[in-house]
Amino acid sequence: MTDQPTASGGKARWLIVGGGLLLFLVLLLLMFLPVRGGHFIVQTIDYVAGNLASRSGLSPFLVKGLVILLTIPFFWAVAKYTKGLFWFRGVRPSLRLYSSPYGIIIVVYLGLFFLAMYGASRKAYAYKWCVETPEGIKAYDAPGRDPVYGLPLSPCSFDQIVAFRGTETQILRPQKLHIDNPRDYAFFDSITHEPRVYYSRSPDGGHEIYDRKGVSPETGKELQPINTEIINELIRSQDEQAARTTERQKQQAAADSLKRHAELLERYLNTTVTRRPGVKQAAVAVLQQGKNSLSGVEAELGGSLKEHGVEPLLSFFKPAFFQDGRAHALYEGDWNQVQDLALGSRIDCAIVGTGEVDYIPSAQFQGLLTAKLRVELKILDLVGQREVGGRTFQIAGAGTSEAEALQNAIERLRTEFGSYLATVSL
């Protein structure tokens, strides 16, 4: 029967194995590091931190601070394990800091110092090393090579610092200003009288205005402080621009007005009619009242006008002129219709009025009708915009049908209207 290993025996073997591994690790460090005596800790930390920083591209301050803090347990274990081993007497002085709480406090503060250096140097580009890579500008805390592209580092130039900072914030870049009124803008500080804005001439001869000195992002030229001459040029340029804008607005307004006027004429008038030298023209428009048709009244009035040397225009006004109430407004004396449509520039006068007819059966003769026609006319001088005549005609006509009775009444209206025209100066 074989003996079973005891718990104390197993623990002893694990201590031997762990000690062997730790001894092997220390021997490896001694093989790869040219350590001598008290330089063991310093050279180990420098070796580890240097390799990590160069291959990762991280800040040496950050890496060294982390290595110092993270290796405290390791070197404390080395100090405890090598106590009494005569062949490690050469490295014992450098392990003294890890042999007491006070020494470890010193090591912790040393690690925190490098971490503080890392925090303080994050924006200190004047002390950094830069390189232009296909990914853009990169900055490092120590000289060497870019770990990705292998390009050598060099101290950051001013242009590189400005470009690098420009990718982080817009504050350093000049911001373009849009000054609406240069007469009222405060170009100079009220206390120091120093310029508050800077300018650069654009390729078209204008001015670009920015809120700080620097380089124009559009032209690449150095921005100059504003002066009185440039301010006067800005004022003149604004005045000229305002004048051009006003002129364009006037031209656009005139074009829009002409367009609206043309659309208005096209809707209400027969635009093919124009004034003819030596020929007096008169439009005829009779508004029908009631349900009975008066289609023949305008034709008979036109015939009477023609007999007195006036050319009648029976289709000068389009149906929309009546439908939209403009004919009624003209009849009521609204001269705005004449002005809006510039009627006086096309014809001389207009005969406008209203008409209605009633049919009454004859009490004496069966089948005989009487058409009682009532027409109220006004004669308007469209050029002088005045009413030159007006009369109400009440005419009766008889016939065996409504059409015959109305036609007889209209023919009598033509005769009476012709007699009236002889008394009116058209």
LOVORO-809995 format. One record per residue (C-alpha): residue in one letter; residue number from 1; x, y, z. Coordinates in steps of 0.25 Angstrom, whole numbers. Example, Ala and Ser with C-alpha at 12.3 -4.5 7.8 and 13.67 -1.06 7.14 Angstrom:
BEGIN
+-----+-----+-------+-------+-------+
| res |   n |  east | north |    up |
+-----+-----+-------+-------+-------+
|   a |   1 |    49 |   -18 |    31 |
|   s |   2 |    55 |    -4 |    29 |
+-----+-----+-------+-------+-------+
// end
This chain:
BEGIN
+-----+-----+-------+-------+-------+
| res |   n |  east | north |    up |
+-----+-----+-------+-------+-------+
|   m |   1 |     0 |     0 |     0 |
|   t |   2 |     6 |    13 |    -4 |
|   d |   3 |     7 |    26 |     4 |
|   q |   4 |    -3 |    37 |     0 |
|   p |   5 |     3 |    51 |    -1 |
|   t |   6 |     0 |    60 |    11 |
|   a |   7 |    -6 |    74 |    10 |
|   s |   8 |     7 |    80 |    15 |
|   g |   9 |    15 |    72 |     5 |
|   g |  10 |     6 |    77 |    -6 |
|   k |  11 |     7 |    92 |    -1 |
|   a |  12 |    22 |    90 |    -1 |
|   r |  13 |    23 |    85 |   -15 |
|   w |  14 |    15 |    97 |   -20 |
|   l |  15 |    24 |   107 |   -13 |
|   i |  16 |    36 |   100 |   -19 |
|   v |  17 |    29 |   101 |   -33 |
|   g |  18 |    25 |   116 |   -31 |
|   g |  19 |    39 |   119 |   -26 |
|   g |  20 |    45 |   112 |   -38 |
|   l |  21 |    36 |   120 |   -48 |
|   l |  22 |    39 |   133 |   -41 |
|   l |  23 |    54 |   130 |   -41 |
|   f |  24 |    53 |   126 |   -56 |
|   l |  25 |    47 |   140 |   -59 |
|   v |  26 |    57 |   147 |   -51 |
|   l |  27 |    68 |   139 |   -58 |
|   l |  28 |    62 |   143 |   -72 |
|   l |  29 |    62 |   158 |   -68 |
|   l |  30 |    76 |   157 |   -64 |
|   m |  31 |    79 |   150 |   -77 |
|   f |  32 |    73 |   161 |   -86 |
|   l |  33 |    76 |   173 |   -77 |
|   p |  34 |    90 |   178 |   -75 |
|   v |  35 |    87 |   180 |   -60 |
|   r |  36 |    97 |   183 |   -50 |
|   g |  37 |    95 |   184 |   -35 |
|   g |  38 |    85 |   196 |   -32 |
|   h |  39 |    81 |   198 |   -46 |
|   f |  40 |    72 |   186 |   -47 |
|   i |  41 |    59 |   192 |   -44 |
|   v |  42 |    62 |   205 |   -53 |
|   q |  43 |    67 |   197 |   -65 |
|   t |  44 |    55 |   187 |   -64 |
|   i |  45 |    45 |   198 |   -63 |
|   d |  46 |    52 |   206 |   -75 |
|   y |  47 |    52 |   193 |   -83 |
|   v |  48 |    38 |   189 |   -82 |
|   a |  49 |    32 |   204 |   -83 |
|   g |  50 |    41 |   207 |   -95 |
|   n |  51 |    37 |   195 |  -103 |
|   l |  52 |    22 |   196 |  -100 |
|   a |  53 |    23 |   211 |  -103 |
|   s |  54 |    30 |   210 |  -116 |
|   r |  55 |    21 |   198 |  -121 |
|   s |  56 |     8 |   204 |  -117 |
|   g |  57 |    10 |   219 |  -120 |
|   l |  58 |     5 |   222 |  -106 |
|   s |  59 |    11 |   233 |   -98 |
|   p |  60 |    24 |   229 |   -91 |
|   f |  61 |    19 |   237 |   -78 |
|   l |  62 |     6 |   229 |   -78 |
|   v |  63 |    13 |   215 |   -80 |
|   k |  64 |    24 |   218 |   -70 |
|   g |  65 |    14 |   222 |   -60 |
|   l |  66 |     6 |   210 |   -62 |
|   v |  67 |    18 |   201 |   -62 |
|   i |  68 |    23 |   206 |   -49 |
|   l |  69 |    10 |   205 |   -42 |
|   l |  70 |     6 |   191 |   -48 |
|   t |  71 |    20 |   185 |   -45 |
|   i |  72 |    20 |   188 |   -30 |
|   p |  73 |    14 |   175 |   -26 |
|   f |  74 |    24 |   168 |   -35 |
|   f |  75 |    37 |   175 |   -29 |
|   w |  76 |    31 |   173 |   -15 |
|   a |  77 |    30 |   158 |   -17 |
|   v |  78 |    44 |   158 |   -23 |
|   a |  79 |    49 |   166 |   -11 |
|   k |  80 |    43 |   156 |    -1 |
|   y |  81 |    47 |   143 |    -9 |
|   t |  82 |    61 |   147 |   -11 |
|   k |  83 |    64 |   151 |     4 |
|   g |  84 |    75 |   143 |     9 |
|   l |  85 |    79 |   137 |    -5 |
|   f |  86 |    94 |   141 |    -6 |
|   w |  87 |    95 |   141 |   -22 |
|   f |  88 |    84 |   152 |   -22 |
|   r |  89 |    92 |   161 |   -13 |
|   g |  90 |    96 |   170 |   -25 |
|   v |  91 |    81 |   174 |   -27 |
|   r |  92 |    77 |   175 |   -13 |
|   p |  93 |    80 |   190 |   -12 |
|   s |  94 |    70 |   194 |   -23 |
|   l |  95 |    59 |   185 |   -17 |
|   r |  96 |    60 |   192 |    -3 |
|   l |  97 |    48 |   202 |    -7 |
|   y |  98 |    39 |   190 |    -8 |
|   s |  99 |    43 |   184 |     5 |
|   s | 100 |    35 |   194 |    14 |
|   p | 101 |    22 |   202 |    13 |
|   y | 102 |    30 |   215 |    12 |
|   g | 103 |    38 |   211 |     0 |
|   i | 104 |    25 |   206 |    -7 |
|   i | 105 |    19 |   220 |    -4 |
|   i | 106 |    31 |   226 |   -11 |
|   v | 107 |    29 |   217 |   -23 |
|   v | 108 |    14 |   220 |   -24 |
|   y | 109 |    17 |   235 |   -24 |
|   l | 110 |    28 |   233 |   -35 |
|   g | 111 |    17 |   226 |   -43 |
|   l | 112 |     7 |   237 |   -41 |
|   f | 113 |    17 |   247 |   -45 |
|   f | 114 |    19 |   241 |   -59 |
|   l | 115 |     3 |   240 |   -60 |
|   a | 116 |     3 |   255 |   -57 |
|   m | 117 |    13 |   258 |   -67 |
|   y | 118 |     5 |   250 |   -77 |
|   g | 119 |    -8 |   259 |   -74 |
|   a | 120 |     0 |   272 |   -74 |
|   s | 121 |     6 |   268 |   -88 |
|   r | 122 |    -6 |   265 |   -95 |
|   k | 123 |    -8 |   278 |  -101 |
|   a | 124 |     7 |   283 |  -101 |
|   y | 125 |     9 |   281 |  -116 |
|   a | 126 |    21 |   290 |  -115 |
|   y | 127 |    29 |   279 |  -107 |
|   k | 128 |    23 |   268 |  -116 |
|   w | 129 |    29 |   261 |  -128 |
|   c | 130 |    20 |   260 |  -141 |
|   v | 131 |    19 |   252 |  -154 |
|   e | 132 |    11 |   253 |  -166 |
|   t | 133 |     4 |   240 |  -169 |
|   p | 134 |    -6 |   236 |  -179 |
|   e | 135 |   -16 |   237 |  -168 |
|   g | 136 |   -12 |   251 |  -165 |
|   i | 137 |    -3 |   258 |  -155 |
|   k | 138 |     1 |   249 |  -142 |
|   a | 139 |     7 |   255 |  -130 |
|   y | 140 |    16 |   247 |  -120 |
|   d | 141 |    23 |   250 |  -106 |
|   a | 142 |    36 |   245 |  -110 |
|   p | 143 |    45 |   244 |  -123 |
|   g | 144 |    46 |   231 |  -131 |
|   r | 145 |    37 |   226 |  -142 |
|   d | 146 |    22 |   224 |  -145 |
|   p | 147 |    19 |   210 |  -140 |
|   v | 148 |     9 |   208 |  -152 |
|   y | 149 |    17 |   214 |  -164 |
|   g | 150 |    31 |   214 |  -158 |
|   l | 151 |    33 |   229 |  -162 |
|   p | 152 |    43 |   237 |  -154 |
|   l | 153 |    37 |   247 |  -144 |
|   s | 154 |    42 |   261 |  -144 |
|   p | 155 |    39 |   273 |  -134 |
|   c | 156 |    25 |   279 |  -137 |
|   s | 157 |    25 |   291 |  -146 |
|   f | 158 |    16 |   303 |  -144 |
|   d | 159 |     8 |   300 |  -156 |
|   q | 160 |     6 |   285 |  -151 |
|   i | 161 |     2 |   290 |  -138 |
|   v | 162 |    -8 |   300 |  -144 |
|   a | 163 |   -14 |   289 |  -153 |
|   f | 164 |   -14 |   279 |  -141 |
|   r | 165 |   -21 |   288 |  -132 |
|   g | 166 |   -31 |   292 |  -144 |
|   t | 167 |   -36 |   277 |  -144 |
|   e | 168 |   -39 |   278 |  -129 |
|   t | 169 |   -46 |   292 |  -128 |
|   q | 170 |   -51 |   303 |  -137 |
|   i | 171 |   -47 |   314 |  -127 |
|   l | 172 |   -33 |   316 |  -133 |
|   r | 173 |   -38 |   317 |  -147 |
|   p | 174 |   -43 |   331 |  -152 |
|   q | 175 |   -58 |   331 |  -154 |
|   k | 176 |   -64 |   338 |  -165 |
|   l | 177 |   -73 |   350 |  -161 |
|   h | 178 |   -85 |   355 |  -169 |
|   i | 179 |   -87 |   370 |  -166 |
|   d | 180 |  -100 |   375 |  -170 |
|   n | 181 |   -98 |   390 |  -167 |
|   p | 182 |   -83 |   394 |  -167 |
|   r | 183 |   -88 |   408 |  -163 |
|   d | 184 |   -92 |   403 |  -149 |
|   y | 185 |   -82 |   392 |  -147 |
|   a | 186 |   -72 |   393 |  -136 |
|   f | 187 |   -59 |   390 |  -144 |
|   f | 188 |   -50 |   395 |  -133 |
|   d | 189 |   -49 |   393 |  -118 |
|   s | 190 |   -56 |   404 |  -110 |
|   i | 191 |   -45 |   404 |  -100 |
|   t | 192 |   -32 |   400 |  -107 |
|   h | 193 |   -36 |   405 |  -121 |
|   e | 194 |   -30 |   392 |  -126 |
|   p | 195 |   -36 |   386 |  -138 |
|   r | 196 |   -46 |   375 |  -135 |
|   v | 197 |   -47 |   369 |  -149 |
|   y | 198 |   -38 |   365 |  -160 |
|   y | 199 |   -39 |   365 |  -175 |
|   s | 200 |   -34 |   359 |  -187 |
|   r | 201 |   -37 |   363 |  -202 |
|   s | 202 |   -45 |   352 |  -210 |
|   p | 203 |   -42 |   349 |  -224 |
|   d | 204 |   -54 |   357 |  -229 |
|   g | 205 |   -49 |   369 |  -222 |
|   g | 206 |   -58 |   369 |  -210 |
|   h | 207 |   -54 |   367 |  -196 |
|   e | 208 |   -55 |   355 |  -186 |
|   i | 209 |   -56 |   359 |  -172 |
|   y | 210 |   -52 |   350 |  -160 |
|   d | 211 |   -53 |   351 |  -145 |
|   r | 212 |   -38 |   349 |  -142 |
|   k | 213 |   -24 |   349 |  -149 |
|   g | 214 |   -19 |   337 |  -156 |
|   v | 215 |   -20 |   331 |  -170 |
|   s | 216 |   -32 |   332 |  -179 |
|   p | 217 |   -38 |   318 |  -181 |
|   e | 218 |   -43 |   322 |  -195 |
|   t | 219 |   -31 |   329 |  -201 |
|   g | 220 |   -20 |   325 |  -192 |
|   k | 221 |   -15 |   339 |  -190 |
|   e | 222 |   -11 |   345 |  -177 |
|   l | 223 |   -22 |   353 |  -171 |
|   q | 224 |   -19 |   368 |  -169 |
|   p | 225 |   -25 |   377 |  -158 |
|   i | 226 |   -37 |   386 |  -162 |
|   n | 227 |   -34 |   401 |  -165 |
|   t | 228 |   -43 |   413 |  -168 |
|   e | 229 |   -40 |   412 |  -183 |
|   i | 230 |   -45 |   397 |  -184 |
|   i | 231 |   -57 |   401 |  -175 |
|   n | 232 |   -61 |   412 |  -185 |
|   e | 233 |   -59 |   402 |  -197 |
|   l | 234 |   -69 |   393 |  -189 |
|   i | 235 |   -79 |   404 |  -188 |
|   r | 236 |   -78 |   408 |  -202 |
|   s | 237 |   -79 |   394 |  -207 |
|   q | 238 |   -92 |   392 |  -198 |
|   d | 239 |   -98 |   405 |  -204 |
|   e | 240 |   -95 |   400 |  -218 |
|   q | 241 |  -101 |   386 |  -215 |
|   a | 242 |  -113 |   393 |  -208 |
|   a | 243 |  -115 |   401 |  -221 |
|   r | 244 |  -113 |   389 |  -230 |
|   t | 245 |  -123 |   382 |  -221 |
|   t | 246 |  -133 |   393 |  -222 |
|   e | 247 |  -132 |   394 |  -237 |
|   r | 248 |  -134 |   380 |  -239 |
|   q | 249 |  -146 |   380 |  -230 |
|   k | 250 |  -152 |   392 |  -237 |
|   q | 251 |  -149 |   385 |  -250 |
|   q | 252 |  -155 |   372 |  -245 |
|   a | 253 |  -167 |   379 |  -240 |
|   a | 254 |  -169 |   386 |  -253 |
|   a | 255 |  -168 |   373 |  -260 |
|   d | 256 |  -178 |   367 |  -251 |
|   s | 257 |  -187 |   379 |  -252 |
|   l | 258 |  -187 |   378 |  -267 |
|   k | 259 |  -189 |   363 |  -267 |
|   r | 260 |  -201 |   365 |  -257 |
|   h | 261 |  -207 |   376 |  -266 |
|   a | 262 |  -205 |   367 |  -279 |
|   e | 263 |  -212 |   356 |  -272 |
|   l | 264 |  -223 |   365 |  -267 |
|   l | 265 |  -225 |   371 |  -282 |
|   e | 266 |  -225 |   357 |  -287 |
|   r | 267 |  -236 |   353 |  -278 |
|   y | 268 |  -245 |   364 |  -280 |
|   l | 269 |  -243 |   371 |  -293 |
|   n | 270 |  -241 |   367 |  -308 |
|   t | 271 |  -226 |   371 |  -308 |
|   t | 272 |  -226 |   372 |  -323 |
|   v | 273 |  -234 |   385 |  -323 |
|   t | 274 |  -225 |   397 |  -323 |
|   r | 275 |  -226 |   412 |  -325 |
|   r | 276 |  -227 |   415 |  -340 |
|   p | 277 |  -223 |   429 |  -344 |
|   g | 278 |  -235 |   437 |  -350 |
|   v | 279 |  -245 |   427 |  -346 |
|   k | 280 |  -254 |   429 |  -334 |
|   q | 281 |  -257 |   415 |  -327 |
|   a | 282 |  -268 |   412 |  -316 |
|   a | 283 |  -270 |   399 |  -309 |
|   v | 284 |  -285 |   395 |  -306 |
|   a | 285 |  -289 |   388 |  -294 |
|   v | 286 |  -303 |   386 |  -289 |
|   l | 287 |  -305 |   378 |  -276 |
|   q | 288 |  -318 |   369 |  -277 |
|   q | 289 |  -327 |   370 |  -265 |
|   g | 290 |  -338 |   360 |  -264 |
|   k | 291 |  -339 |   346 |  -271 |
|   n | 292 |  -343 |   351 |  -285 |
|   s | 293 |  -332 |   352 |  -295 |
|   l | 294 |  -327 |   365 |  -301 |
|   s | 295 |  -317 |   360 |  -311 |
|   g | 296 |  -321 |   370 |  -322 |
|   v | 297 |  -320 |   383 |  -314 |
|   e | 298 |  -305 |   384 |  -315 |
|   a | 299 |  -306 |   381 |  -330 |
|   e | 300 |  -316 |   392 |  -333 |
|   l | 301 |  -309 |   402 |  -324 |
|   g | 302 |  -296 |   399 |  -332 |
|   g | 303 |  -303 |   401 |  -345 |
|   s | 304 |  -308 |   415 |  -340 |
|   l | 305 |  -293 |   419 |  -336 |
|   k | 306 |  -288 |   415 |  -349 |
|   e | 307 |  -298 |   424 |  -356 |
|   h | 308 |  -292 |   435 |  -348 |
|   g | 309 |  -278 |   432 |  -352 |
|   v | 310 |  -274 |   424 |  -340 |
|   e | 311 |  -268 |   410 |  -341 |
|   p | 312 |  -276 |   401 |  -332 |
|   l | 313 |  -269 |   390 |  -324 |
|   l | 314 |  -279 |   380 |  -320 |
|   s | 315 |  -269 |   369 |  -315 |
|   f | 316 |  -258 |   378 |  -309 |
|   f | 317 |  -262 |   373 |  -294 |
|   k | 318 |  -260 |   359 |  -292 |
|   p | 319 |  -271 |   351 |  -284 |
|   a | 320 |  -262 |   351 |  -271 |
|   f | 321 |  -263 |   366 |  -271 |
|   f | 322 |  -278 |   364 |  -269 |
|   q | 323 |  -277 |   352 |  -260 |
|   d | 324 |  -267 |   358 |  -250 |
|   g | 325 |  -276 |   371 |  -248 |
|   r | 326 |  -266 |   380 |  -256 |
|   a | 327 |  -277 |   385 |  -266 |
|   h | 328 |  -287 |   388 |  -255 |
|   a | 329 |  -276 |   396 |  -247 |
|   l | 330 |  -273 |   404 |  -260 |
|   y | 331 |  -288 |   407 |  -262 |
|   e | 332 |  -288 |   412 |  -247 |
|   g | 333 |  -277 |   422 |  -250 |
|   d | 334 |  -265 |   414 |  -245 |
|   w | 335 |  -254 |   420 |  -253 |
|   n | 336 |  -244 |   410 |  -247 |
|   q | 337 |  -248 |   400 |  -257 |
|   v | 338 |  -243 |   410 |  -268 |
|   q | 339 |  -230 |   412 |  -261 |
|   d | 340 |  -227 |   398 |  -258 |
|   l | 341 |  -230 |   393 |  -272 |
|   a | 342 |  -224 |   406 |  -279 |
|   l | 343 |  -237 |   407 |  -287 |
|   g | 344 |  -234 |   421 |  -292 |
|   s | 345 |  -222 |   416 |  -299 |
|   r | 346 |  -230 |   407 |  -308 |
|   i | 347 |  -243 |   413 |  -311 |
|   d | 348 |  -250 |   427 |  -309 |
|   c | 349 |  -263 |   424 |  -302 |
|   a | 350 |  -273 |   414 |  -297 |
|   i | 351 |  -288 |   412 |  -298 |
|   v | 352 |  -292 |   405 |  -285 |
|   g | 353 |  -305 |   402 |  -279 |
|   t | 354 |  -316 |   393 |  -274 |
|   g | 355 |  -328 |   387 |  -281 |
|   e | 356 |  -340 |   379 |  -278 |
|   v | 357 |  -353 |   375 |  -286 |
|   d | 358 |  -367 |   371 |  -282 |
|   y | 359 |  -377 |   365 |  -291 |
|   i | 360 |  -392 |   368 |  -289 |
|   p | 361 |  -403 |   361 |  -297 |
|   s | 362 |  -413 |   371 |  -304 |
|   a | 363 |  -427 |   372 |  -298 |
|   q | 364 |  -433 |   376 |  -311 |
|   f | 365 |  -426 |   366 |  -321 |
|   q | 366 |  -425 |   352 |  -318 |
|   g | 367 |  -410 |   346 |  -321 |
|   l | 368 |  -404 |   360 |  -321 |
|   l | 369 |  -393 |   364 |  -311 |
|   t | 370 |  -387 |   377 |  -307 |
|   a | 371 |  -372 |   377 |  -303 |
|   k | 372 |  -369 |   388 |  -293 |
|   l | 373 |  -354 |   391 |  -295 |
|   r | 374 |  -347 |   400 |  -284 |
|   v | 375 |  -332 |   403 |  -287 |
|   e | 376 |  -324 |   413 |  -278 |
|   l | 377 |  -311 |   417 |  -285 |
|   k | 378 |  -299 |   425 |  -282 |
|   i | 379 |  -289 |   430 |  -291 |
|   l | 380 |  -275 |   431 |  -285 |
|   d | 381 |  -262 |   438 |  -290 |
|   l | 382 |  -251 |   428 |  -287 |
|   v | 383 |  -240 |   437 |  -291 |
|   g | 384 |  -245 |   449 |  -282 |
|   q | 385 |  -251 |   440 |  -272 |
|   r | 386 |  -264 |   447 |  -271 |
|   e | 387 |  -279 |   444 |  -274 |
|   v | 388 |  -283 |   452 |  -287 |
|   g | 389 |  -298 |   448 |  -287 |
|   g | 390 |  -308 |   438 |  -282 |
|   r | 391 |  -323 |   435 |  -284 |
|   t | 392 |  -334 |   425 |  -281 |
|   f | 393 |  -342 |   420 |  -293 |
|   q | 394 |  -355 |   413 |  -291 |
|   i | 395 |  -360 |   407 |  -305 |
|   a | 396 |  -372 |   399 |  -308 |
|   g | 397 |  -373 |   389 |  -320 |
|   a | 398 |  -385 |   380 |  -324 |
|   g | 399 |  -384 |   366 |  -331 |
|   t | 400 |  -391 |   353 |  -332 |
|   s | 401 |  -379 |   347 |  -324 |
|   e | 402 |  -369 |   351 |  -313 |
|   a | 403 |  -358 |   352 |  -323 |
|   e | 404 |  -366 |   360 |  -333 |
|   a | 405 |  -370 |   370 |  -323 |
|   l | 406 |  -356 |   371 |  -317 |
|   q | 407 |  -350 |   373 |  -331 |
|   n | 408 |  -360 |   384 |  -334 |
|   a | 409 |  -357 |   391 |  -320 |
|   i | 410 |  -342 |   390 |  -323 |
|   e | 411 |  -343 |   396 |  -337 |
|   r | 412 |  -351 |   408 |  -331 |
|   l | 413 |  -340 |   409 |  -320 |
|   r | 414 |  -330 |   410 |  -331 |
|   t | 415 |  -337 |   422 |  -337 |
|   e | 416 |  -339 |   429 |  -324 |
|   f | 417 |  -324 |   426 |  -320 |
|   g | 418 |  -319 |   432 |  -333 |
|   s | 419 |  -327 |   445 |  -331 |
|   y | 420 |  -321 |   446 |  -317 |
|   l | 421 |  -307 |   444 |  -322 |
|   a | 422 |  -309 |   456 |  -331 |
|   t | 423 |  -309 |   464 |  -318 |
|   v | 424 |  -297 |   458 |  -312 |
|   s | 425 |  -283 |   462 |  -315 |
|   l | 426 |  -275 |   449 |  -315 |
+-----+-----+-------+-------+-------+
// end
